[in-house]
């Protein structure tokens, strides 16, 4: 006589092993699916921005393009710092990664390049009232030092009052004709 709590063990051993194997596979698949679902969101939480540039940046860009019209320059906007400078060789891997991380999430407002070679001539930053904040001053100082170390000139202009066309032309004309030696490749 069997007790009400006992399991029927009269199934053949191969059937029990197969059932156990299927149960283990099902458990693994469930765990992997749950892990993947946590990593890959079902939806993308993004919306389009209204414009690439702020009103002040758009106004400055129009002035800069008008001031440089007919001159051999090309203006690019919202350029990542890591597209303007790279980490020098000879560093330990951890030191190199730390240096990359410091420039990874930073950008400058504009970059001025040679239209034929895309050689970087200078970076341009607009300084609005947010640049007076301590954390922003620290960020600006870092960007300035990183660009200087790489030999990339930096031009800074206040948002208000906007510089006139002649002031923009003079600032660009004062740039060194040949900047620091560049790494080959990009």
CNS distance restraints for C-alpha pairs under 8 A (distance, minus, plus):
assign (resid   2 and name CA) (resid   6 and name CA) 6.61 0.50 0.50
assign (resid  11 and name CA) (resid  15 and name CA) 6.64 0.50 0.50
assign (resid  11 and name CA) (resid  16 and name CA) 6.75 0.50 0.50
assign (resid  12 and name CA) (resid  16 and name CA) 6.59 0.50 0.50
assign (resid  13 and name CA) (resid  17 and name CA) 6.20 0.50 0.50
assign (resid  14 and name CA) (resid  18 and name CA) 6.06 0.50 0.50
assign (resid  15 and name CA) (resid  19 and name CA) 6.14 0.50 0.50
assign (resid  16 and name CA) (resid  20 and name CA) 6.13 0.50 0.50
assign (resid  17 and name CA) (resid  21 and name CA) 6.05 0.50 0.50
assign (resid  18 and name CA) (resid  22 and name CA) 6.14 0.50 0.50
assign (resid  19 and name CA) (resid  23 and name CA) 6.17 0.50 0.50
assign (resid  20 and name CA) (resid  24 and name CA) 6.27 0.50 0.50
assign (resid  21 and name CA) (resid  25 and name CA) 6.19 0.50 0.50
assign (resid  22 and name CA) (resid  26 and name CA) 6.06 0.50 0.50
assign (resid  23 and name CA) (resid  27 and name CA) 6.19 0.50 0.50
assign (resid  24 and name CA) (resid  28 and name CA) 6.23 0.50 0.50
assign (resid  25 and name CA) (resid  29 and name CA) 6.14 0.50 0.50
assign (resid  26 and name CA) (resid  30 and name CA) 6.12 0.50 0.50
assign (resid  27 and name CA) (resid  31 and name CA) 6.22 0.50 0.50
assign (resid  28 and name CA) (resid  32 and name CA) 6.13 0.50 0.50
assign (resid  29 and name CA) (resid  33 and name CA) 6.04 0.50 0.50
assign (resid  30 and name CA) (resid  34 and name CA) 6.21 0.50 0.50
assign (resid  31 and name CA) (resid  35 and name CA) 6.24 0.50 0.50
assign (resid  32 and name CA) (resid  36 and name CA) 6.14 0.50 0.50
assign (resid  33 and name CA) (resid  37 and name CA) 6.08 0.50 0.50
assign (resid  34 and name CA) (resid  38 and name CA) 6.40 0.50 0.50
assign (resid  35 and name CA) (resid  39 and name CA) 6.51 0.50 0.50
assign (resid  36 and name CA) (resid  40 and name CA) 6.02 0.50 0.50
assign (resid  37 and name CA) (resid  41 and name CA) 6.40 0.50 0.50
assign (resid  37 and name CA) (resid  42 and name CA) 7.44 0.50 0.50
assign (resid  53 and name CA) (resid  57 and name CA) 5.49 0.50 0.50
assign (resid  53 and name CA) (resid  58 and name CA) 5.72 0.50 0.50
assign (resid  54 and name CA) (resid  58 and name CA) 6.14 0.50 0.50
assign (resid  55 and name CA) (resid  59 and name CA) 6.18 0.50 0.50
assign (resid  56 and name CA) (resid  60 and name CA) 6.17 0.50 0.50
assign (resid  56 and name CA) (resid 159 and name CA) 6.63 0.50 0.50
assign (resid  57 and name CA) (resid  61 and name CA) 5.98 0.50 0.50
assign (resid  57 and name CA) (resid 109 and name CA) 7.71 0.50 0.50
assign (resid  57 and name CA) (resid 126 and name CA) 7.58 0.50 0.50
assign (resid  58 and name CA) (resid  62 and name CA) 6.24 0.50 0.50
assign (resid  59 and name CA) (resid  63 and name CA) 6.38 0.50 0.50
assign (resid  60 and name CA) (resid  64 and name CA) 6.00 0.50 0.50
assign (resid  60 and name CA) (resid 159 and name CA) 7.86 0.50 0.50
assign (resid  60 and name CA) (resid 162 and name CA) 7.11 0.50 0.50
assign (resid  61 and name CA) (resid  65 and name CA) 5.99 0.50 0.50
assign (resid  62 and name CA) (resid  66 and name CA) 6.10 0.50 0.50
assign (resid  63 and name CA) (resid  67 and name CA) 6.02 0.50 0.50
assign (resid  63 and name CA) (resid 164 and name CA) 7.53 0.50 0.50
assign (resid  63 and name CA) (resid 165 and name CA) 6.44 0.50 0.50
assign (resid  64 and name CA) (resid  68 and name CA) 6.12 0.50 0.50
assign (resid  64 and name CA) (resid 165 and name CA) 7.01 0.50 0.50
assign (resid  64 and name CA) (resid 168 and name CA) 6.66 0.50 0.50
assign (resid  65 and name CA) (resid  69 and name CA) 5.84 0.50 0.50
assign (resid  65 and name CA) (resid  75 and name CA) 7.56 0.50 0.50
assign (resid  66 and name CA) (resid 165 and name CA) 7.23 0.50 0.50
assign (resid  67 and name CA) (resid 165 and name CA) 4.69 0.50 0.50
assign (resid  67 and name CA) (resid 166 and name CA) 6.95 0.50 0.50
assign (resid  67 and name CA) (resid 168 and name CA) 6.50 0.50 0.50
assign (resid  67 and name CA) (resid 169 and name CA) 6.01 0.50 0.50
assign (resid  68 and name CA) (resid  72 and name CA) 7.94 0.50 0.50
assign (resid  68 and name CA) (resid  73 and name CA) 7.08 0.50 0.50
assign (resid  68 and name CA) (resid 169 and name CA) 6.60 0.50 0.50
assign (resid  72 and name CA) (resid 114 and name CA) 6.52 0.50 0.50
assign (resid  72 and name CA) (resid 115 and name CA) 6.42 0.50 0.50
assign (resid  73 and name CA) (resid 112 and name CA) 6.42 0.50 0.50
assign (resid  73 and name CA) (resid 113 and name CA) 5.72 0.50 0.50
assign (resid  73 and name CA) (resid 114 and name CA) 5.22 0.50 0.50
assign (resid  73 and name CA) (resid 115 and name CA) 5.56 0.50 0.50
assign (resid  74 and name CA) (resid 112 and name CA) 5.73 0.50 0.50
assign (resid  74 and name CA) (resid 113 and name CA) 5.16 0.50 0.50
assign (resid  74 and name CA) (resid 114 and name CA) 6.10 0.50 0.50
assign (resid  74 and name CA) (resid 115 and name CA) 5.16 0.50 0.50
assign (resid  75 and name CA) (resid 110 and name CA) 6.66 0.50 0.50
assign (resid  75 and name CA) (resid 111 and name CA) 5.85 0.50 0.50
assign (resid  75 and name CA) (resid 112 and name CA) 4.78 0.50 0.50
assign (resid  75 and name CA) (resid 113 and name CA) 6.43 0.50 0.50
assign (resid  76 and name CA) (resid 110 and name CA) 5.44 0.50 0.50
assign (resid  76 and name CA) (resid 111 and name CA) 5.18 0.50 0.50
assign (resid  76 and name CA) (resid 112 and name CA) 6.44 0.50 0.50
assign (resid  76 and name CA) (resid 113 and name CA) 7.74 0.50 0.50
assign (resid  77 and name CA) (resid 108 and name CA) 7.78 0.50 0.50
assign (resid  77 and name CA) (resid 109 and name CA) 5.66 0.50 0.50
assign (resid  77 and name CA) (resid 110 and name CA) 4.29 0.50 0.50
assign (resid  77 and name CA) (resid 111 and name CA) 6.42 0.50 0.50
assign (resid  78 and name CA) (resid 107 and name CA) 6.07 0.50 0.50
assign (resid  78 and name CA) (resid 108 and name CA) 5.71 0.50 0.50
assign (resid  78 and name CA) (resid 109 and name CA) 4.72 0.50 0.50
assign (resid  78 and name CA) (resid 110 and name CA) 5.68 0.50 0.50
assign (resid  78 and name CA) (resid 111 and name CA) 7.98 0.50 0.50
assign (resid  79 and name CA) (resid  83 and name CA) 6.79 0.50 0.50
assign (resid  79 and name CA) (resid  84 and name CA) 7.62 0.50 0.50
assign (resid  79 and name CA) (resid 107 and name CA) 5.29 0.50 0.50
assign (resid  79 and name CA) (resid 108 and name CA) 5.46 0.50 0.50
assign (resid  79 and name CA) (resid 109 and name CA) 6.53 0.50 0.50
assign (resid  79 and name CA) (resid 110 and name CA) 6.18 0.50 0.50
assign (resid  79 and name CA) (resid 111 and name CA) 6.56 0.50 0.50
assign (resid  80 and name CA) (resid  84 and name CA) 6.89 0.50 0.50
assign (resid  80 and name CA) (resid 104 and name CA) 7.50 0.50 0.50
assign (resid  80 and name CA) (resid 105 and name CA) 7.40 0.50 0.50
assign (resid  80 and name CA) (resid 106 and name CA) 5.91 0.50 0.50
assign (resid  80 and name CA) (resid 107 and name CA) 3.99 0.50 0.50
assign (resid  80 and name CA) (resid 108 and name CA) 6.39 0.50 0.50
assign (resid  81 and name CA) (resid  85 and name CA) 6.21 0.50 0.50
assign (resid  81 and name CA) (resid 103 and name CA) 5.83 0.50 0.50
assign (resid  81 and name CA) (resid 104 and name CA) 7.01 0.50 0.50
assign (resid  81 and name CA) (resid 105 and name CA) 7.85 0.50 0.50
assign (resid  81 and name CA) (resid 106 and name CA) 5.58 0.50 0.50
assign (resid  81 and name CA) (resid 107 and name CA) 4.79 0.50 0.50
assign (resid  81 and name CA) (resid 108 and name CA) 6.49 0.50 0.50
assign (resid  81 and name CA) (resid 143 and name CA) 7.80 0.50 0.50
assign (resid  82 and name CA) (resid  86 and name CA) 5.96 0.50 0.50
assign (resid  82 and name CA) (resid 100 and name CA) 7.65 0.50 0.50
assign (resid  82 and name CA) (resid 103 and name CA) 5.72 0.50 0.50
assign (resid  82 and name CA) (resid 104 and name CA) 5.91 0.50 0.50
assign (resid  82 and name CA) (resid 106 and name CA) 7.75 0.50 0.50
assign (resid  82 and name CA) (resid 107 and name CA) 7.92 0.50 0.50
assign (resid  84 and name CA) (resid 120 and name CA) 7.23 0.50 0.50
assign (resid  84 and name CA) (resid 147 and name CA) 7.93 0.50 0.50
assign (resid  84 and name CA) (resid 152 and name CA) 7.87 0.50 0.50
assign (resid  85 and name CA) (resid 146 and name CA) 7.71 0.50 0.50
assign (resid  85 and name CA) (resid 147 and name CA) 6.94 0.50 0.50
assign (resid  85 and name CA) (resid 150 and name CA) 6.29 0.50 0.50
assign (resid  86 and name CA) (resid 100 and name CA) 7.73 0.50 0.50
assign (resid  87 and name CA) (resid  96 and name CA) 6.70 0.50 0.50
assign (resid  87 and name CA) (resid  99 and name CA) 6.64 0.50 0.50
assign (resid  87 and name CA) (resid 100 and name CA) 6.53 0.50 0.50
assign (resid  91 and name CA) (resid  95 and name CA) 6.01 0.50 0.50
assign (resid  91 and name CA) (resid  96 and name CA) 5.58 0.50 0.50
assign (resid  92 and name CA) (resid  96 and name CA) 6.03 0.50 0.50
assign (resid  93 and name CA) (resid  97 and name CA) 6.15 0.50 0.50
assign (resid  94 and name CA) (resid  98 and name CA) 6.14 0.50 0.50
assign (resid  95 and name CA) (resid  99 and name CA) 6.21 0.50 0.50
assign (resid  96 and name CA) (resid 100 and name CA) 6.23 0.50 0.50
assign (resid  97 and name CA) (resid 101 and name CA) 6.08 0.50 0.50
assign (resid  98 and name CA) (resid 102 and name CA) 6.39 0.50 0.50
assign (resid  99 and name CA) (resid 103 and name CA) 6.88 0.50 0.50
assign (resid 100 and name CA) (resid 104 and name CA) 5.93 0.50 0.50
assign (resid 101 and name CA) (resid 105 and name CA) 7.54 0.50 0.50
assign (resid 102 and name CA) (resid 106 and name CA) 7.97 0.50 0.50
assign (resid 108 and name CA) (resid 123 and name CA) 6.65 0.50 0.50
assign (resid 108 and name CA) (resid 124 and name CA) 6.54 0.50 0.50
assign (resid 108 and name CA) (resid 125 and name CA) 5.86 0.50 0.50
assign (resid 109 and name CA) (resid 123 and name CA) 7.72 0.50 0.50
assign (resid 109 and name CA) (resid 124 and name CA) 6.00 0.50 0.50
assign (resid 109 and name CA) (resid 125 and name CA) 5.16 0.50 0.50
assign (resid 109 and name CA) (resid 126 and name CA) 6.68 0.50 0.50
assign (resid 110 and name CA) (resid 123 and name CA) 5.88 0.50 0.50
assign (resid 110 and name CA) (resid 124 and name CA) 4.93 0.50 0.50
assign (resid 110 and name CA) (resid 125 and name CA) 6.61 0.50 0.50
assign (resid 111 and name CA) (resid 120 and name CA) 7.09 0.50 0.50
assign (resid 111 and name CA) (resid 121 and name CA) 7.50 0.50 0.50
assign (resid 111 and name CA) (resid 122 and name CA) 5.80 0.50 0.50
assign (resid 111 and name CA) (resid 123 and name CA) 4.38 0.50 0.50
assign (resid 111 and name CA) (resid 124 and name CA) 5.82 0.50 0.50
assign (resid 112 and name CA) (resid 120 and name CA) 6.26 0.50 0.50
assign (resid 112 and name CA) (resid 121 and name CA) 5.46 0.50 0.50
assign (resid 112 and name CA) (resid 122 and name CA) 5.32 0.50 0.50
assign (resid 112 and name CA) (resid 123 and name CA) 6.27 0.50 0.50
assign (resid 112 and name CA) (resid 124 and name CA) 7.55 0.50 0.50
assign (resid 113 and name CA) (resid 118 and name CA) 5.23 0.50 0.50
assign (resid 113 and name CA) (resid 119 and name CA) 5.37 0.50 0.50
assign (resid 113 and name CA) (resid 120 and name CA) 4.56 0.50 0.50
assign (resid 113 and name CA) (resid 121 and name CA) 5.08 0.50 0.50
assign (resid 113 and name CA) (resid 122 and name CA) 7.13 0.50 0.50
assign (resid 114 and name CA) (resid 118 and name CA) 4.86 0.50 0.50
assign (resid 114 and name CA) (resid 119 and name CA) 5.23 0.50 0.50
assign (resid 114 and name CA) (resid 120 and name CA) 6.69 0.50 0.50
assign (resid 114 and name CA) (resid 121 and name CA) 6.83 0.50 0.50
assign (resid 115 and name CA) (resid 119 and name CA) 7.94 0.50 0.50
assign (resid 120 and name CA) (resid 152 and name CA) 7.41 0.50 0.50
assign (resid 121 and name CA) (resid 152 and name CA) 6.96 0.50 0.50
assign (resid 121 and name CA) (resid 153 and name CA) 7.16 0.50 0.50
assign (resid 121 and name CA) (resid 175 and name CA) 7.77 0.50 0.50
assign (resid 121 and name CA) (resid 179 and name CA) 7.42 0.50 0.50
assign (resid 122 and name CA) (resid 152 and name CA) 5.64 0.50 0.50
assign (resid 122 and name CA) (resid 153 and name CA) 4.78 0.50 0.50
assign (resid 122 and name CA) (resid 154 and name CA) 5.61 0.50 0.50
assign (resid 122 and name CA) (resid 155 and name CA) 7.09 0.50 0.50
assign (resid 122 and name CA) (resid 175 and name CA) 7.82 0.50 0.50
assign (resid 123 and name CA) (resid 152 and name CA) 7.02 0.50 0.50
assign (resid 123 and name CA) (resid 153 and name CA) 6.29 0.50 0.50
assign (resid 123 and name CA) (resid 154 and name CA) 4.78 0.50 0.50
assign (resid 123 and name CA) (resid 155 and name CA) 6.23 0.50 0.50
assign (resid 124 and name CA) (resid 154 and name CA) 5.71 0.50 0.50
assign (resid 124 and name CA) (resid 155 and name CA) 4.77 0.50 0.50
assign (resid 124 and name CA) (resid 156 and name CA) 5.84 0.50 0.50
assign (resid 124 and name CA) (resid 157 and name CA) 7.71 0.50 0.50
assign (resid 125 and name CA) (resid 154 and name CA) 7.42 0.50 0.50
assign (resid 125 and name CA) (resid 155 and name CA) 6.34 0.50 0.50
assign (resid 125 and name CA) (resid 156 and name CA) 4.90 0.50 0.50
assign (resid 125 and name CA) (resid 157 and name CA) 6.42 0.50 0.50
assign (resid 126 and name CA) (resid 156 and name CA) 5.88 0.50 0.50
assign (resid 126 and name CA) (resid 157 and name CA) 5.02 0.50 0.50
assign (resid 126 and name CA) (resid 158 and name CA) 5.64 0.50 0.50
assign (resid 126 and name CA) (resid 159 and name CA) 5.82 0.50 0.50
assign (resid 127 and name CA) (resid 131 and name CA) 5.82 0.50 0.50
assign (resid 127 and name CA) (resid 156 and name CA) 6.82 0.50 0.50
assign (resid 127 and name CA) (resid 157 and name CA) 5.99 0.50 0.50
assign (resid 127 and name CA) (resid 158 and name CA) 4.67 0.50 0.50
assign (resid 127 and name CA) (resid 159 and name CA) 5.69 0.50 0.50
assign (resid 128 and name CA) (resid 132 and name CA) 7.96 0.50 0.50
assign (resid 128 and name CA) (resid 158 and name CA) 6.18 0.50 0.50
assign (resid 128 and name CA) (resid 159 and name CA) 5.28 0.50 0.50
assign (resid 128 and name CA) (resid 160 and name CA) 7.45 0.50 0.50
assign (resid 129 and name CA) (resid 133 and name CA) 7.89 0.50 0.50
assign (resid 130 and name CA) (resid 136 and name CA) 6.90 0.50 0.50
assign (resid 131 and name CA) (resid 136 and name CA) 5.29 0.50 0.50
assign (resid 131 and name CA) (resid 137 and name CA) 5.87 0.50 0.50
assign (resid 131 and name CA) (resid 140 and name CA) 7.68 0.50 0.50
assign (resid 132 and name CA) (resid 136 and name CA) 6.80 0.50 0.50
assign (resid 132 and name CA) (resid 137 and name CA) 6.29 0.50 0.50
assign (resid 133 and name CA) (resid 137 and name CA) 6.09 0.50 0.50
assign (resid 134 and name CA) (resid 138 and name CA) 6.27 0.50 0.50
assign (resid 135 and name CA) (resid 139 and name CA) 6.30 0.50 0.50
assign (resid 136 and name CA) (resid 140 and name CA) 6.02 0.50 0.50
assign (resid 137 and name CA) (resid 141 and name CA) 6.06 0.50 0.50
assign (resid 138 and name CA) (resid 142 and name CA) 6.26 0.50 0.50
assign (resid 139 and name CA) (resid 143 and name CA) 6.25 0.50 0.50
assign (resid 140 and name CA) (resid 144 and name CA) 6.04 0.50 0.50
assign (resid 141 and name CA) (resid 145 and name CA) 6.14 0.50 0.50
assign (resid 142 and name CA) (resid 146 and name CA) 6.06 0.50 0.50
assign (resid 143 and name CA) (resid 147 and name CA) 6.09 0.50 0.50
assign (resid 144 and name CA) (resid 148 and name CA) 6.08 0.50 0.50
assign (resid 144 and name CA) (resid 154 and name CA) 6.96 0.50 0.50
assign (resid 145 and name CA) (resid 149 and name CA) 5.99 0.50 0.50
assign (resid 146 and name CA) (resid 150 and name CA) 6.35 0.50 0.50
assign (resid 147 and name CA) (resid 151 and name CA) 6.13 0.50 0.50
assign (resid 147 and name CA) (resid 152 and name CA) 4.99 0.50 0.50
assign (resid 147 and name CA) (resid 153 and name CA) 6.73 0.50 0.50
assign (resid 147 and name CA) (resid 154 and name CA) 7.10 0.50 0.50
assign (resid 148 and name CA) (resid 152 and name CA) 5.71 0.50 0.50
assign (resid 148 and name CA) (resid 153 and name CA) 6.49 0.50 0.50
assign (resid 148 and name CA) (resid 154 and name CA) 7.79 0.50 0.50
assign (resid 150 and name CA) (resid 180 and name CA) 7.06 0.50 0.50
assign (resid 151 and name CA) (resid 179 and name CA) 5.98 0.50 0.50
assign (resid 151 and name CA) (resid 180 and name CA) 4.74 0.50 0.50
assign (resid 151 and name CA) (resid 181 and name CA) 7.87 0.50 0.50
assign (resid 152 and name CA) (resid 179 and name CA) 6.76 0.50 0.50
assign (resid 152 and name CA) (resid 180 and name CA) 7.28 0.50 0.50
assign (resid 153 and name CA) (resid 175 and name CA) 7.30 0.50 0.50
assign (resid 153 and name CA) (resid 179 and name CA) 7.90 0.50 0.50
assign (resid 155 and name CA) (resid 171 and name CA) 7.49 0.50 0.50
assign (resid 157 and name CA) (resid 162 and name CA) 7.68 0.50 0.50
assign (resid 157 and name CA) (resid 163 and name CA) 7.18 0.50 0.50
assign (resid 158 and name CA) (resid 162 and name CA) 6.59 0.50 0.50
assign (resid 158 and name CA) (resid 163 and name CA) 7.70 0.50 0.50
assign (resid 163 and name CA) (resid 167 and name CA) 6.02 0.50 0.50
assign (resid 163 and name CA) (resid 168 and name CA) 6.54 0.50 0.50
assign (resid 164 and name CA) (resid 168 and name CA) 6.44 0.50 0.50
assign (resid 165 and name CA) (resid 169 and name CA) 6.18 0.50 0.50
assign (resid 166 and name CA) (resid 170 and name CA) 6.06 0.50 0.50
assign (resid 167 and name CA) (resid 171 and name CA) 6.15 0.50 0.50
assign (resid 168 and name CA) (resid 172 and name CA) 6.28 0.50 0.50
assign (resid 169 and name CA) (resid 173 and name CA) 5.98 0.50 0.50
assign (resid 170 and name CA) (resid 174 and name CA) 6.10 0.50 0.50
assign (resid 171 and name CA) (resid 175 and name CA) 6.87 0.50 0.50
